[in-house]
Amino acid sequence: MRAGLLVRVGLAVVTVLPLAELFVTALHPPGTYPPGLTWPDDPHWSNFALAFRTALVDRALLSGLVVVLAVVPAVLVLSTAAGYGLARLPFPGSRAVLGLFVVGLVLPREAIVVPLYQLVRDLGLLDTTAGLVLPLVAVHLPFGVVWMRTHFASADAEPAECARVDGAGPWAVFRHVHLPLAGDALRSSALLLSVWTWNHLLFALVLVDDPLRRTAAGALGAFQGRWGTDVPLLCAGALLITAPVVVPLVLLRRRFADALVEWASVR
């Protein structure tokens, strides 16, 4: 309970204040250097329209949405099946397999980006959406497997035993007993995966040259390269690109905080 309250207070501090400063800065005249959190005398709302046109924000958001819709469902399906197998269908070497996923969970992304680039290049997938989606699925999969394995391992065994007594096989027990009870774990996992994928920057910059095929954060990186010296325009573009993920987080802030607490307990 105390951990959840601390996470919520921490989220409020680290998200609201920077967003407020971004918003106020974006209203200052283009080409100026605003002095911190100060409201301008003549707000330049046109900065948002100019940033939207020059950064092709609509196409950047569509690209980020495509990547999220490809990565998150794939990770959920694979991690649910793998997590259930590791938790409820033990086999020789299952603990070693789980150990490999745990290693993948803590492995720094920077340590694998060079061999990953070479692999994607050899597959002929550089600068393609598939060349970004597949590595993101791979790097998010350890989290999903450990998360779902933890859920299935701690689930109540009595309903499954009753189903087996009635003649249900392993697939029927998974489909009709465990999967319906995993709704909260799947929703929390989907929320975290969506935020992480939307904000993923490193692979988007390394594996995709076209900013309009990257994640939303990758598209923002290209916008920063063009308008890095114009702080108000840069802030306006950052707000436009981050708004689609900020709004759902505000609406789902309680579930997001709970998911972070659960994630911290898993790690």
ZAVOVO-39248 format. One record per residue (C-alpha): z, y, x; residue in three letters. Coordinates in nm, 3 decimals. Last residue first. Layout:
N
PT        c3        c2        c1   mifi
PT         Z         Y         X    ALA
...
***
This chain:
267
PT        c3        c2        c1   mifi
PT    -1.077    -0.779     1.224    ARG
PT    -1.028    -0.929     0.879    VAL
PT    -0.730    -0.700     0.806    SER
PT    -0.935    -0.393     0.905    ALA
PT    -1.216    -0.506     0.673    TRP
PT    -0.968    -0.543     0.385    GLU
PT    -0.843    -0.188     0.449    VAL
PT    -1.201    -0.061     0.472    LEU
PT    -1.289    -0.235     0.145    ALA
PT    -0.988    -0.077    -0.027    ASP
PT    -1.101     0.266     0.094    ALA
PT    -1.454     0.202    -0.035    PHE
PT    -1.320     0.077    -0.368    ARG
PT    -1.115     0.395    -0.412    ARG
PT    -1.397     0.623    -0.295    ARG
PT    -1.655     0.479    -0.536    LEU
PT    -1.761     0.814    -0.688    LEU
PT    -1.717     0.997    -0.357    VAL
PT    -1.896     0.718    -0.171    LEU
PT    -2.180     0.724    -0.425    PRO
PT    -2.229     1.100    -0.361    VAL
PT    -2.206     1.075     0.018    VAL
PT    -2.479     0.811     0.051    VAL
PT    -2.756     1.001    -0.127    PRO
PT    -2.627     1.333     0.018    ALA
PT    -2.674     1.230     0.384    THR
PT    -3.043     1.323     0.408    ILE
PT    -3.016     1.654     0.223    LEU
PT    -2.695     1.749     0.405    LEU
PT    -2.845     1.681     0.748    ALA
PT    -3.155     1.884     0.662    GLY
PT    -2.944     2.185     0.561    ALA
PT    -2.731     2.149     0.876    CYS
PT    -3.041     2.148     1.097    LEU
PT    -3.181     2.449     0.914    LEU
PT    -2.855     2.642     0.972    PRO
PT    -2.834     2.531     1.340    VAL
PT    -3.184     2.621     1.452    ASP
PT    -3.187     2.499     1.814    THR
PT    -3.205     2.128     1.722    GLY
PT    -3.488     2.189     1.475    TRP
PT    -3.751     1.948     1.606    ARG
PT    -3.529     1.693     1.784    GLY
PT    -3.275     1.718     1.503    GLN
PT    -3.543     1.624     1.250    PHE
PT    -3.623     1.316     1.458    ALA
PT    -3.256     1.215     1.456    GLY
PT    -3.241     1.278     1.081    LEU
PT    -3.515     1.020     1.035    ALA
PT    -3.302     0.773     1.228    GLY
PT    -3.002     0.847     1.005    ALA
PT    -3.216     0.777     0.698    ALA
PT    -3.325     0.444     0.844    THR
PT    -3.659     0.441     1.017    ARG
PT    -4.016     0.414     0.890    ARG
PT    -4.063     0.789     0.835    LEU
PT    -3.940     0.865     1.186    PRO
PT    -4.236     0.668     1.331    ASP
PT    -4.134     0.535     1.673    ASP
PT    -3.935     0.236     1.547    VAL
PT    -3.739    -0.010     1.765    LEU
PT    -3.526     0.220     1.981    VAL
PT    -3.451     0.505     1.739    LEU
PT    -3.390     0.283     1.436    ALA
PT    -3.192     0.036     1.647    PHE
PT    -2.946     0.308     1.753    LEU
PT    -2.916     0.503     1.426    LEU
PT    -2.757     0.298     1.150    HIS
PT    -2.627     0.533     0.880    ASN
PT    -2.805     0.373     0.584    TRP
PT    -2.732     0.025     0.721    THR
PT    -2.360     0.094     0.771    TRP
PT    -2.323     0.251     0.426    VAL
PT    -2.509    -0.032     0.252    SER
PT    -2.319    -0.300     0.444    LEU
PT    -1.983    -0.149     0.347    LEU
PT    -2.074    -0.133    -0.022    LEU
PT    -2.232    -0.479    -0.027    ALA
PT    -1.921    -0.632     0.134    SER
PT    -1.695    -0.468    -0.123    SER
PT    -1.918    -0.590    -0.407    ARG
PT    -1.936    -0.943    -0.263    LEU
PT    -1.558    -0.969    -0.215    ALA
PT    -1.497    -0.838    -0.569    ASP
PT    -1.744    -1.084    -0.723    GLY
PT    -1.625    -1.393    -0.535    ALA
PT    -1.471    -1.562    -0.841    LEU
PT    -1.813    -1.619    -1.000    PRO
PT    -1.930    -1.784    -0.673    LEU
PT    -1.633    -2.021    -0.638    HIS
PT    -1.643    -2.200    -0.971    VAL
PT    -1.992    -2.237    -1.125    HIS
PT    -2.228    -2.219    -0.825    ARG
PT    -1.996    -2.346    -0.551    PHE
PT    -1.847    -2.627    -0.761    VAL
PT    -2.195    -2.717    -0.890    ALA
PT    -2.331    -2.729    -0.533    TRP
PT    -2.043    -2.948    -0.409    PRO
PT    -2.074    -3.193    -0.703    GLY
PT    -1.902    -3.164    -1.042    ALA
PT    -1.765    -3.486    -1.192    GLY
PT    -1.484    -3.358    -1.414    ASP
PT    -1.235    -3.436    -1.136    VAL
PT    -1.450    -3.221    -0.907    ARG
PT    -1.425    -2.929    -1.150    ALA
PT    -1.045    -2.962    -1.166    CYS
PT    -1.030    -2.961    -0.785    GLU
PT    -1.245    -2.646    -0.774    ALA
PT    -1.018    -2.467    -1.023    PRO
PT    -0.709    -2.567    -0.816    GLU
PT    -0.832    -2.452    -0.473    ALA
PT    -0.733    -2.085    -0.514    ASP
PT    -0.940    -1.877    -0.271    ALA
PT    -0.805    -1.803     0.079    SER
PT    -1.073    -1.999     0.267    ALA
PT    -1.345    -1.863     0.034    PHE
PT    -1.248    -1.501     0.103    HIS
PT    -1.209    -1.543     0.478    THR
PT    -1.546    -1.722     0.496    ARG
PT    -1.697    -1.435     0.298    MET
PT    -1.579    -1.169     0.548    TRP
PT    -1.649    -1.382     0.858    VAL
PT    -2.002    -1.455     0.735    VAL
PT    -2.073    -1.097     0.630    GLY
PT    -1.948    -0.946     0.955    PHE
PT    -2.145    -1.196     1.163    PRO
PT    -2.459    -1.123     0.950    LEU
PT    -2.466    -0.747     1.012    HIS
PT    -2.627    -0.778     1.359    VAL
PT    -2.887    -1.031     1.243    ALA
PT    -2.979    -0.849     0.922    VAL
PT    -3.020    -0.528     1.124    LEU
PT    -3.243    -0.711     1.373    PRO
PT    -3.465    -0.839     1.087    LEU
PT    -3.489    -0.505     0.905    VAL
PT    -3.607    -0.298     1.203    LEU
PT    -3.902    -0.511     1.312    GLY
PT    -3.979    -0.577     0.945    ALA
PT    -4.016    -0.202     0.888    THR
PT    -4.265    -0.179     1.172    THR
PT    -4.269     0.025     1.492    ASP
PT    -4.233    -0.284     1.712    LEU
PT    -4.302    -0.610     1.526    LEU
PT    -4.543    -0.778     1.768    GLY
PT    -4.309    -1.074     1.819    LEU
PT    -4.298    -0.999     2.193    ASP
PT    -4.198    -0.639     2.115    ARG
PT    -3.918    -0.755     1.881    VAL
PT    -3.785    -0.982     2.156    LEU
PT    -3.810    -0.714     2.426    GLN
PT    -3.630    -0.460     2.205    TYR
PT    -3.358    -0.715     2.131    LEU
PT    -3.318    -0.785     2.503    PRO
PT    -3.265    -0.408     2.554    VAL
PT    -3.046    -0.345     2.244    VAL
PT    -2.804    -0.627     2.310    ILE
PT    -2.523    -0.459     2.504    ALA
PT    -2.560    -0.129     2.314    GLU
PT    -2.474    -0.309     1.989    ARG
PT    -2.132    -0.397     2.127    PRO
PT    -2.030    -0.760     2.053    LEU
PT    -1.719    -0.770     1.832    VAL
PT    -1.872    -0.942     1.528    LEU
PT    -2.115    -1.150     1.732    GLY
PT    -1.817    -1.308     1.907    VAL
PT    -1.664    -1.380     1.566    VAL
PT    -1.992    -1.540     1.456    PHE
PT    -1.987    -1.762     1.764    LEU
PT    -1.626    -1.862     1.691    GLY
PT    -1.724    -1.965     1.338    LEU
PT    -1.984    -2.197     1.488    VAL
PT    -1.722    -2.339     1.725    ALA
PT    -1.487    -2.396     1.431    ARG
PT    -1.764    -2.576     1.242    SER
PT    -1.830    -2.810     1.535    GLY
PT    -1.804    -3.128     1.331    PRO
PT    -1.830    -3.033     0.962    PHE
PT    -1.602    -2.847     0.721    PRO
PT    -1.741    -2.786     0.371    LEU
PT    -1.499    -2.538     0.212    ARG
PT    -1.453    -2.253     0.461    ALA
PT    -1.751    -2.291     0.696    LEU
PT    -1.987    -2.388     0.415    GLY
PT    -1.867    -2.108     0.189    TYR
PT    -1.908    -1.849     0.465    GLY
PT    -2.257    -1.974     0.548    ALA
PT    -2.377    -1.960     0.186    ALA
PT    -2.217    -1.622     0.120    THR
PT    -2.334    -1.485     0.455    SER
PT    -2.697    -1.579     0.394    LEU
PT    -2.713    -1.437     0.042    VAL
PT    -2.518    -1.119     0.120    LEU
PT    -2.708    -1.051     0.444    VAL
PT    -3.044    -1.081     0.268    ALA
PT    -2.929    -0.863    -0.022    PRO
PT    -2.810    -0.589     0.221    VAL
PT    -3.106    -0.579     0.460    VAL
PT    -3.411    -0.539     0.236    ALA
PT    -3.262    -0.293    -0.014    LEU
PT    -3.107    -0.094     0.274    VAL
PT    -3.437    -0.078     0.465    VAL
PT    -3.630     0.030     0.155    VAL
PT    -3.369     0.298     0.078    LEU
PT    -3.395     0.441     0.430    GLY
PT    -3.773     0.459     0.399    SER
PT    -3.748     0.627     0.057    LEU
PT    -3.498     0.879     0.194    LEU
PT    -3.730     0.966     0.484    ALA
PT    -4.025     0.998     0.247    ARG
PT    -3.835     1.241     0.023    ASP
PT    -3.696     1.430     0.322    VAL
PT    -4.036     1.521     0.461    LEU
PT    -3.847     1.710     0.737    ALA
PT    -4.054     2.027     0.700    THR
PT    -4.054     2.032     0.321    ARG
PT    -3.689     1.943     0.257    PHE
PT    -3.571     2.168     0.542    ALA
PT    -3.758     2.464     0.391    LEU
PT    -3.619     2.394     0.043    ALA
PT    -3.265     2.361     0.180    PHE
PT    -3.296     2.679     0.387    ASN
PT    -3.406     2.864     0.071    SER
PT    -3.041     2.881    -0.033    TRP
PT    -2.997     3.158     0.226    HIS
PT    -2.653     3.297     0.135    PRO
PT    -2.633     3.678     0.190    ASP
PT    -2.281     3.773     0.303    ASP
PT    -2.234     3.430     0.463    PRO
PT    -1.916     3.221     0.394    TRP
PT    -1.731     3.147     0.720    THR
PT    -1.632     2.804     0.857    LEU
PT    -1.743     2.843     1.218    GLY
PT    -1.910     3.151     1.364    PRO
PT    -2.269     3.092     1.248    PRO
PT    -2.531     3.071     1.526    TYR
PT    -2.850     3.229     1.391    THR
PT    -3.207     3.097     1.382    GLY
PT    -3.223     3.062     1.006    PRO
PT    -2.987     3.297     0.813    PRO
PT    -2.659     3.130     0.705    HIS
PT    -2.644     2.896     0.404    LEU
PT    -2.661     2.573     0.610    ALA
PT    -2.342     2.675     0.793    THR
PT    -2.148     2.680     0.465    VAL
PT    -2.270     2.332     0.369    PHE
PT    -2.214     2.179     0.713    LEU
PT    -1.863     2.327     0.729    GLU
PT    -1.778     2.182     0.389    ALA
PT    -1.919     1.844     0.490    LEU
PT    -1.711     1.846     0.809    PRO
PT    -1.394     1.929     0.608    LEU
PT    -1.450     1.676     0.329    VAL
PT    -1.527     1.369     0.540    THR
PT    -1.267     1.335     0.818    VAL
PT    -0.977     1.475     0.614    VAL
PT    -1.046     1.289     0.290    ALA
PT    -1.111     0.963     0.473    LEU
PT    -0.781     0.992     0.660    GLY
PT    -0.590     1.053     0.337    VAL
PT    -0.755     0.749     0.180    ARG
PT    -0.690     0.531     0.487    VAL
PT    -0.324     0.640     0.498    LEU
PT    -0.281     0.555     0.130    LEU
PT    -0.435     0.209     0.180    GLY
PT    -0.212     0.139     0.479    ALA
PT     0.095     0.241     0.279    ARG
PT     0.000     0.000     0.000    MET
***
